[in-house]
């Protein structure tokens, strides 16, 4: 891949135990979708089953449906810890998908579109840059969302929380949660006692969709490099 910020697809690991949790949650198989993601398909599509419709229907309002599959990226050196970038939900926009499939299909992807970073909006390019820095500094990286489906209500359901707790407890060794945004922070506050051996770093939304004043106060600037430098400093203090 030409862009130095793109992860090689061979570096992306879809952990079997976690995929099984996700397949049970959605009552489906993601094998074909993962094959598509690994072969450069931006958003493989899957006809929505009854379980997906049950989760999505109350919030749909003709929006494209998104499901993100969590991804693990192994450090090339002996890892210091696994840094978990915990996002909000798998937002999908009409410009990124086949509109003719919107009524009946879910568009499958990865958190922060790490399998297909070419053409990312400038606001979200901070994520592949941060991931590169973490890997270079000897950290494993795990990418996931608080809510695995979009659209969804603002409320984090007990089902959402139970899935994420079980998912994060599948990860071995020391884990550092980057809580970027209010949903991630709300989840951790409610479930901290259920997560063994986890440290947390609460932050404003990394992508810049929130007020830049929060980042200027923390890092002196809302630019990507300043955010990444601040995050790396906080991680290396743990």
C-alpha positions, 0 to 999 in steps of 0.5 A: 500500500502506498500511503505510509499511514495505511496498515498492511492488511496482513498485519490486521488480526480478527481474533477468533474468540472475539469474532465468535462473540460478535457472531453470537450477538448478531446471529450471523457469520462474518467469515465472508465479510472478513475475507472481503475486508482483507481483499480490499473491499471497503464495505462488504454487505450483508443482508440484515437478518431479524436480529440486526433489524431488532437492534437497528429498526428503532433508530434507522430513519433511512440511514445506512446501517453499519457494523464494525468488526474489531481488529488487533494489530501486533507489535513487531517487538516484545509488547509493553501492553495492548492499547485499546482505542475505544470508539463510539459506533460504526458511523456510515455515510451515503457517500461511502456506500452503495445507496441501492442497498441501504434499505435491506443491507448492513455495511461491514467495516472496521473501526476507524476504517483501518483496513481501508484508510485511503480517502479518510476525511482529514479529521479522522486521519489522526487514528492511523497516525496514532496507531503507527506511533503506538506500534513503533513504540512497542505497543499492541493496538486493539480497535473496537467500538462501544456500540457495534452497530449504527444507527443506534440510540445514544443510550448504551444498553446492557447488552452493548456493555455485556458484549464489550466487557466480555470482549475486552476480557478476552485480551491478554496482558496489560491493557490501556483503554483510550476513552475517546469521547463520552460514550467510551467514558460512560461505559468505563465508569459503569463497568470498571469493576468488571475489567481486570488489569485495565488502566484508562486514559479519558480524552476528548474525541480524538477526531476533532468533531468535538470542541477544539478548545478541549484539546488546546487546553490539554495539548496546547493545540488541536492539530493531529501531531499535538494530540498524538504527542499528548496521548503518547505521553499519557500512555508512557506514564502508565 
